Amino acid sequence: MRARRLKILFVCAMNRRRSSTAERIYRNDPRVEVRSAGVRTGANRRVSEDDLRWADVVFVMEREHKHAIATRFAGLSDFSFPPVDVLDVPDEFEFMEPDLVEILKTMLDPEIDHLLANNG
């Protein structure tokens, strides 16, 4: 068993549906520690510098979220950003909607396995 769990930050626009669903799916997974946040002002929980310093990897739901993070935190030169992977999950689902859960698990399970295999 690995000594340290993989730290994953899930990000969408408002942290109300997609990223919070991903966090809920994986919050009891013994392989990982998870957080979720949004990039927009008014998000339930807005992504912070602390989140980026904490994370081993960031999964964003859309390309614009990756751009928003890169733009907002461009001045942080004292640490290396974690890898940011774009999942391309459209904003057309409700929180914990079965189709969204299936899409996220189908995309994320192999990615998590790959990351653990290469970093363990």
Summary of the structure (lengths in Angstrom):
residues: 120
radius of gyration: 13.6
end to end distance: 9.1
largest distance: 40.5
contacts: 365
relative contact order: 0.22
helix: 39%
strand: 18%
